């Protein structure tokens, strides 16, 4: 008889948009493990800052947060401007998200 493996608490992680706080959150139930703050602009989200709470550091939660917020932006038809170094670095390491980037700093003057 085989037994199921013990539950992995990381499997309970959810990523959700908290628009009233202008941020995406990675949560275990009611506990926020990490968040990424954004500003809304027409047709895009500008990610400005990402924080992982110290007790959750080193567990890959911020990466799962970044993947979740980028997947959500894509599903909503939004572009992103990654001012936040973490989100920008995540996109650089995961080129499947490069098509979402709208970097206004790279535009030539009109």
Buried (B, 14 or more C-beta within 10 A) or exposed (E): EEEEEEEEEEEEBEBEBEEEEBBBBBBBEEEBBBBBBBEEEEEBBBBBBBBBEEEBEEBEBBBBBBBBBBEBBBEEEBBBBBBBEBBBEBBEEEEEBEEBBBEEEEEEEE
